[in-house]
Amino acid sequence: MIAEGLCDAESKSTPALTEGNASDKFATEVLQGLSRPSKTWPCRFFYDPNRSELFERITRLLEYYVTCTETAILRSHADAMACSILREEC
């Protein structure tokens, strides 16, 4: 499925694009990601700076329930999550 692994850790660890190498790195990363059995696409290629800022503004709206819901879950369960990650009894 193409959607699998869209934001995988490997794509986040690649070097930042600069004006001089942007097209080569873009092409290389896209070809590498789409050549995998589980297709990937680095998240940073989804938006240009203006659309990225717009998306960030949208996620701060009360109407954008996903962020509000995630924040509420984290606030309610942060201690239990931390204990689980640290494998400690709390």
N, C-alpha and C positions, 0 to 999 in steps of 0.2 A: 504494500500500500504506500502511495507517495507521501501521505501525511505523517507516516511514522518517522520519528527521529528528526523532525524539522529543527528543533532547537537543541540538538545533542551537544554534549560538552566539547567534542572534538571541533565542531564548527565554531564554537565560541573562543577557542584557544588559538585560532589562526591570527597572523599579524594583521594590523590595521591596514586599510587601503590608503595609498597616497595618490596624488594626482598623476605622478609619473608611472606608477605600476598598476593603476586601478583596472584597466581593461584586461591585462594579462592575468592578474590575480582573480578577477571576477570569473573569467573564462575557465581558469584552472579549477577553482573551487566548485563552480557549477558542474563542470564535467566530472570531477571526482565524486561529488555527491550524487549525481544522477547515474553514475556508473555502478554504484553499490547495489547489492541485492535489495537492501532496505533503503530506498531513496531518501536523500537528505537535501536540504537547501538552507544555507546559513541565514538565520533570522535577520541579520542586518541588511540583507538585500531586499527585504520586503518594502521598505519605506525610504524615501529620500528625507532629508532633514525637516522639511516643512510638514510632510505627512506624518512623520514620526512625532513631531511636536503636537500636531492635531490629535493623534491617537492618545498621547499622554494627557492632553487636556480632557478628552472624552472619558478616559478612565477615572478622572477625578470627579466626574459628575455623579450626583446622587442617583440619577436614573441608570447609570451603568452599574447594575447590581452585582456583576461578577467581582469587581474589586471590593465593593462593600461586603459582600458575602465572604470572600476570602479573608478579609481583615477581621471580620467578626469571628470566623472559625479560628484563626490564629490567636486572637485575643482570648477566646474561651478555652483553647486547648494547648496553649504554648508550653505550659509547664509539663504536661503529660508528653507532649511531643519531644521536648528536650530530654526528659527522662528516658524515653524510648530510644532516642538516638545515642545517648550516653550509656544506655543499658544499666541504669541505676534505678533503685527503688526510691520513690519520692513520697 
